[in-house]
Structure formats: structure tokens, C-alpha cells
Amino acid sequence: MSTGWGGRWGQGRRDRLAYLTMLRRSSAYNFRAAADRAVCVAAVGVGVLEVQPSVLAVLLWLPAAVCVVLQLVQAHHERAESLPRRWPATALHADLSHKNGRHAIAVETYTEIGGGLLLVVVAAWVATDLPPTLRLVVLAAAVGHFASTSCAIFTDHAWFNPAERGRPGWHEVLRWVSGPLTAGLVSAVALPARWPEEIWLAAVVVCLAPALISLRVRDADLALAHLAPLVREESHAGRELVISETHGALSTHLRLLEQEARTVRSSAPTLYELAVSANARLRETMTLARIGETSSTTPASLAAPVLTLARAVGAEVSVDIDAEHLGRDDRDLARIVLSDLVGNAVNAGAGAITVHLAQRPGLLVIEVGDDAPPMPVGVWKSPGTSSERLEARLTGLQGSLSCEDGAGTKTVTARWVPRGTATERGRGDDHDDAVDGPGAAG
């Protein structure tokens, strides 16, 4: 019962966002809770010490009063983001800082629990000569102080800390029965005392009221359980808006830039390649508008420009990307290969296009199939064409570019060794050659 099932029981509610939310509300919450307890302690003090003063009553009341003063001082420094300078406030701050966010109760909290029960003892066993109504008010104040302490313990941010490990299982059991446990302790202390018949039932209700703490604990868990999904949805909505606005502002200009660069691609192929790449990368950012996509650098984002090119002419397209990770250089080359091969298929009048990118041991393979008419003899890989420059680049990476004709279909395959395992010569050739984009002669 020390770690196993207990740690797994509460694991579902442990989330970083929930933990940070509870942590940030702690300073304001602690100050309000300390103020509420101060009111309760003052009510007990006024009701007992003014009407029925006694040395025993003072001794029983004093621990709770000292704890409240220390809590107010600590809460003040939390809100002011300052440090206490005198003992025992310094000792309390050091102990709380050491146990912050952990399943370890500070010494001051133990004292506060004891002080709260002593207040109940004062109301139930010492203040017996008070008028019945006033005695009931004093009991309610004492029970309110103890219930506030219990609620603070069982809704502390430590219960939501995902980094807290090795939690005893009985911690979860106590939290599950926090309400009945608090009400049971109060009832065990207060109800055996003598109570006038006219307020007996009211005293029972007051003592059982802390059972509602369990509802407060469950309510906090349910509210925070929806926090992380809500933040993700809102973050996605904001990200989608930014991407949409960016795409709308830049897409037209980048398409015009690509068209202008096409006129000089024979003399400046690198310029045209950069224009095509910039346009493709903008399309890839649209994949971030889908929930689950976290980065435009993932291999799946390579499907975006392919879909854009094919759908622009009404062609049906199927994209299958079987790769977990691609380096920046390999991703850039894959973008150029896809843009070239799919662009050629589109320009040749393909109505159906299939794309498959596979990451195999020591090899990257891209296959583009289409139903366009066969390429004219002597055009593909002829000097000055994009396919000729693409093959030169792939050859420099120990790869190849090939085409296989079938019945009404053809499949162009590009393969190369990933940059991490390519030869130094292959990496050097990669930077020397340039490739045209879509629209180049087959």
C-alpha cells in the first residue's frame, strides 16, 4: 500500500497545467483562507474569553491564534514576493519552501490541525456556561477553522504535481474520504459533550457540515480535468487564425514570385528552386491548422504542397508518408523531389496521382505514380531539364532516378542515402547542383 496502486490512482489528475493553475492561485487563496481562519479564531476568542474567561480557555485558544498570525505573515510575504526576516516566520518559510508541491505536511500545518481541534474542545467542553445560541456560534467558528484547514490540505497543488513520485497509497485514501474524515474528527471531539436539548440537533448539523469538503475536492478535480483539453483547443484556434492570416497575406506574392522566377530558371535554377521551396513551405504550414500537428518540420507536412498542386487542377491524389523523422537537408530534398515529380505529372495531364515516401534502413525512397500519357522519347533526363539535374543530385548522394511504365500508368522512383550516412562527396555535390520545380520538361 506504500506506492504502487496509490500512485496510479491519482495519476489521471496530475497534469502540468492543472498544477501550475493551483500553484498560481495559492498566494491569493492562502491569504483569504488565513483571513477566514483569523475571523473564526477571533470569534471563538471573543465568545469565550470575554464572556467566560479562564486560563484553560486561553491555553487552548492560543495555538490556533499563533498559527493564524504566522499564516497571515506568510501570506503577506507571498503576495508581496518578499522574504520574512525574523524567527519563527523565517523557519516557517523555509519549511514551506522545502515541502512546496510535495506530499509532505509542514510542521506549521500539524500545529494548525491540533489548534483547530483545540478550538472545538473550547467550544464543546470549556464554554459550557455560555448561552446556548452563543455556544453554538462559537462551535460553528471552531468547526469552520478546522474545515478550512482540511480543505486547504486536500486541494493543495501537490495533489496535481506530475513530477511527484513515490506517493504513499494511503494519501489517496485520505483524500477520497477527506469530508467524512474531517466531520468524523470534529464529531468525535464535540458531540460527546453536554449540549442543551434545544441546540443539540443544530450542533450535530454543524459537526457534520465538513463532510461537504469531499464535494469541494471532487469539484476541483473535475474543473481542472477539463483545463488541459480546453487550453489545447483554444491554442489550436489561435494558431489556426494566425496561420490562415499568414497564408492569405503571403501566398499570392509567393506564387507571383515563383512565376517570375520561372522565366529565368534556365540561367538561374537556384533562384527558381528557392522560390518553389518558399511556396511549398508556406503550404506546409497549413498542416499546423490540424489538431495533432505540432510542427511544420514533421515528415507528414510534406503532403501539403502535393495536395495543393494536385487539387489545383482537379486531380485525385493519395499521399502515404512512412517516415518518423527527416533531417533538414533530406526534408528539403524530399520537398524538391515531390514538387518536381508531382508537378511533371500534373503538367502531363494526370487525373490520379499516388505518392509514397518510405524511410528504409540507410535509404529514402519516393515513388510517384500517375495515369498521364507516357513521356516522349528523348525528353526525360535530356540535358538542361529538371530531371537531368535531379538525377545528378541524387547520384551525388549514392541514389538514382528511374521510371517504370505499366498498363496505363507510370511510376517514377527517386532514392538516395540520407545525409547523415551520405559520403562527403555526395554532400558536396548536393550543394553544387540545382533542380527546377514543377512545370519543367519531363
C-alpha positions, 0 to 999 in steps of 0.5 A, spaced: 500 500 500 506 504 500 506 506 492 504 502 487 496 502 486 496 509 490 500 512 485 496 510 479 490 512 482 491 519 482 495 519 476 489 521 471 489 528 475 496 530 475 497 534 469 502 540 468 497 545 467 492 543 472 498 544 477 501 550 475 493 553 475 493 551 483 500 553 484 498 560 481 492 561 485 495 559 492 498 566 494 491 569 493 487 563 496 492 562 502 491 569 504 483 569 504 483 562 507 488 565 513 483 571 513 477 566 514 481 562 519 483 569 523 475 571 523 473 564 526 479 564 531 477 571 533 470 569 534 471 563 538 476 568 542 471 573 543 465 568 545 469 565 550 474 569 553 470 575 554 464 572 556 467 566 560 474 567 561 479 562 564 486 560 563 484 553 560 480 557 555 486 561 553 491 555 553 487 552 548 485 558 544 492 560 543 495 555 538 490 556 533 491 564 534 499 563 533 498 559 527 493 564 524 498 570 525 504 566 522 499 564 516 497 571 515 505 573 515 506 568 510 501 570 506 503 577 506 510 575 504 507 571 498 503 576 495 508 581 496 514 576 493 518 578 499 522 574 504 520 574 512 526 576 516 525 574 523 524 567 527 519 563 527 516 566 520 523 565 517 523 557 519 516 557 517 518 559 510 523 555 509 519 549 511 514 551 506 519 552 501 522 545 502 515 541 502 512 546 496 508 541 491 510 535 495 506 530 499 509 532 505 505 536 511 509 542 514 510 542 521 506 549 521 500 545 518 500 539 524 500 545 529 494 548 525 490 541 525 491 540 533 489 548 534 483 547 530 481 541 534 483 545 540 478 550 538 472 545 538 474 542 545 473 550 547 467 550 544 464 543 546 467 542 553 470 549 556 464 554 554 459 550 557 456 556 561 455 560 555 448 561 552 446 556 548 445 560 541 452 563 543 455 556 544 453 554 538 456 560 534 462 559 537 462 551 535 460 553 528 467 558 528 471 552 531 468 547 526 469 552 520 477 553 522 478 546 522 474 545 515 478 550 512 484 547 514 482 540 511 480 543 505 486 547 504 490 540 505 486 536 500 486 541 494 493 543 495 497 543 488 501 537 490 495 533 489 496 535 481 504 535 481 506 530 475 513 530 477 511 527 484 513 520 485 513 515 490 506 517 493 504 513 499 497 509 497 494 511 503 494 519 501 489 517 496 485 514 501 485 520 505 483 524 500 477 520 497 474 520 504 477 527 506 469 530 508 467 524 512 474 524 515 474 531 517 466 531 520 468 524 523 474 528 527 470 534 529 464 529 531 468 525 535 471 531 539 464 535 540 458 531 540 460 527 546 459 533 550 453 536 554 449 540 549 442 543 551 436 539 548 434 545 544 441 546 540 443 539 540 440 537 533 443 544 530 450 542 533 450 535 530 448 539 523 454 543 524 459 537 526 457 534 520 457 540 515 465 538 513 463 532 510 461 537 504 469 538 503 469 531 499 464 535 494 469 541 494 475 536 492 471 532 487 469 539 484 476 541 483 478 535 480 473 535 475 474 543 473 481 542 472 480 535 468 477 539 463 483 545 463 488 541 459 483 539 453 480 546 453 487 550 453 489 545 447 483 547 443 483 554 444 491 554 442 489 550 436 484 556 434 489 561 435 494 558 431 489 556 426 487 564 425 494 566 425 496 561 420 490 562 415 492 570 416 499 568 414 497 564 408 492 569 405 497 575 406 503 571 403 501 566 398 499 570 392 506 574 392 509 567 393 506 564 387 507 571 383 514 570 385 515 563 383 512 565 376 517 570 375 522 566 377 520 561 372 522 565 366 529 565 368 530 558 371 534 556 365 540 561 367 538 561 374 535 554 377 537 556 384 533 562 384 527 558 381 528 552 386 528 557 392 522 560 390 518 553 389 521 551 396 518 558 399 511 556 396 511 549 398 513 551 405 508 556 406 503 550 404 506 546 409 504 550 414 497 549 413 498 542 416 499 546 423 491 548 422 490 540 424 489 538 431 495 533 432 500 537 428 505 540 432 510 542 427 511 544 420 518 540 420 514 533 421 515 528 415 507 528 414 507 536 412 510 534 406 503 532 403 501 539 403 504 542 397 502 535 393 495 536 395 495 543 393 498 542 386 494 536 385 487 539 387 489 545 383 487 542 377 482 537 379 486 531 380 485 525 385 491 524 389 493 519 395 499 521 399 502 515 404 508 518 408 512 512 412 517 516 415 518 518 423 523 523 422 527 527 416 533 531 417 533 538 414 537 537 408 533 530 406 526 534 408 528 539 403 530 534 398 524 530 399 520 537 398 524 538 391 523 531 389 515 531 390 514 538 387 518 536 381 515 529 380 508 531 382 508 537 378 511 533 371 505 529 372 500 534 373 503 538 367 502 531 363 495 531 364 494 526 370 487 525 373 490 520 379 496 521 382 499 516 388 505 518 392 509 514 397 515 516 401 518 510 405 524 511 410 528 504 409 534 502 413 540 507 410 535 509 404 529 514 402 525 512 397 519 516 393 515 513 388 510 517 384 505 514 380 500 517 375 495 515 369 498 521 364 500 519 357 507 516 357 513 521 356 516 522 349 522 519 347 528 523 348 525 528 353 526 525 360 533 526 363 535 530 356 540 535 358 538 542 361 531 539 364 529 538 371 530 531 371 537 531 368 539 535 374 535 531 379 538 525 377 545 528 378 543 530 385 541 524 387 547 520 384 551 525 388 548 522 394 549 514 392 541 514 389 538 514 382 532 516 378 528 511 374 521 510 371 517 504 370 511 504 365 505 499 366 498 498 363 496 505 363 500 508 368 507 510 370 511 510 376 517 514 377 522 512 383 527 517 386 532 514 392 538 516 395 542 515 402 540 520 407 545 525 409 547 523 415 550 516 412 551 520 405 559 520 403 562 527 403 562 527 396 555 526 395 554 532 400 558 536 396 555 535 390 548 536 393 550 543 394 553 544 387 547 542 383 540 545 382 533 542 380 527 546 377 520 545 380 514 543 377 512 545 370 519 543 367 520 538 361 519 531 363 
